[in-house]
Amino acid sequence: MGLGALHGEGSPMVGGRGLGVLWGENPPWLGSGGGLHPSLTSPLCSRGSPDWLPHLRLLPGGGAEERAPSNPLSPRHCQPRRHIVFLKTHKTGSSTIVNLLHRFGETRGLRFALPPRYQFGYPYPFQARRVKGYRPGGPRFDILCHHMRFDLPEVRRGGGGQGFYFSIVRDPGSLAESAFSYYRGVAPAFRRAGSLAQFLAAPERFYDPAERGNHYARNLLWFDFGLAPPAAPGPEAVRAALAQLERTFPLVLLTEHFDESLVLLREALCWAEEDVDAFRHNGRNPRAVRPLDPSQAARLRAWNDLDWQLYAHFNRSFWRRVEAFGPARLQAEVARLRERRRALAELCLQGGGPVEAAGIPDEQIRPFQFGQAQILGYALRPGLGPAEQQLCTRLVTPELQYKDRLDARQFGANGSQGAGGGRGR
């Protein structure tokens, strides 16, 4: 299969693979083993020797030293991007991206465009006035990364005019299954169906596009990108919409190739390799995930036809970017990313991996549970030193609690509603 081919179709989607591989299948040139380096037997992974972790090079006050990207295969001269707009799409692994953006911005004292609660008026289109503290001509925000329905003029008005825009997409054959599990309580079309199989047997029977909440039930990616259904049949309107999106978003990541996506993101942002280290966030318990058979995945793609065309478009652009980056170079950097993640898990995590929410005593790092999904989180290993505790806490803090912390930093301790209400997931 060539690099420009659609790698998503027909491949198994999300599966429980531990921390070595977060999502999906490896591209053919990575091999079945994913190019992993030696596991936790490596001296790098010794609990008693964390000094190798570049994350721990912290400045007084908790900041991090700005440094050139640590890529020995391709040294570059560029400045790390600090003005960023991330369109956080639903059920794509976007919460993990938000965590690394939170960490990058917090350690450098950057200003976040924050919603009053946890999203920017979703499902209504983004409006600049919904950014907390926004005023025309006021202070500029550096990072915009929380849930919204995209509206380019308003995002530019809200401070994203000169930012680097990127997003992430997922094969609707698996995205829609996750949405059914997560949003069944708020999408009438899902709620009326007794099961996903019943919904797929006759989706038109359950779906009314005019009902509030049913945007979760069809073409959710298309909706999140701020697009309306084409007014006229035919491919021309779809192609025009996708061409406009590609002009706006120079980089769109793929959930199914998450680690490769992190490497391409690091390259585009001119960040250090360790800046994109992350644990998976907002992931479901694998025991609660029912694998789809090929016919179900095909029906989900057909029902979410606009999402499928959007995914196919950005799948092709992703593999063009891989080809330009260099497959061998990418393979080597992915291996280093996975080795660092394994070492961080050994250093930080009680049990070395994700656990159910009930097993996390600290509510500040316990993930919010929504709908029927069983969301996993992380318990920290006891006995961490101060720098390790700071690093590990940042790595495992869920999106909602992290947003509250950033809000308190920017607006004071009483400037944000606590994590107990208005989540609007």
ABEGO torsion letter per residue (X at the ends): XBAABBAABGBBBBBBAEAABABEBBBAAAEAAGGBBBBAABAAABAABAAABAAABBBBGGBBBBBBBBBAABBBBBBBBABBBBBBBBGAGAAAAAAAAAAAAAAAGBBBBBBABABBGOABBBBAAABBGBBBGBBBBABBABBBBBBAAAAAAAGAAABBBBBBBBBAAAAAAAAAAAAAAABAAAAABABAAAAAABAAAABBAABBGAAAABGAAAAAAGBBBBABBEAAAAAAAAAAAAAABABBBBAABAAAAAAAAAAAAGBBAAAABBBBBGBBBAAABBBBBAAAAAAAAAABAAAAAAAAAAAAAAAAAAAAAEAAAAAAAAAAAAAAAAAAAAAABBGGBBBBAAABABAAABBBBBEABBBBBBBBBBGBBAAAAAAAAAAABBAAAAAAAAAAAAAEAAABBBAABGAGX
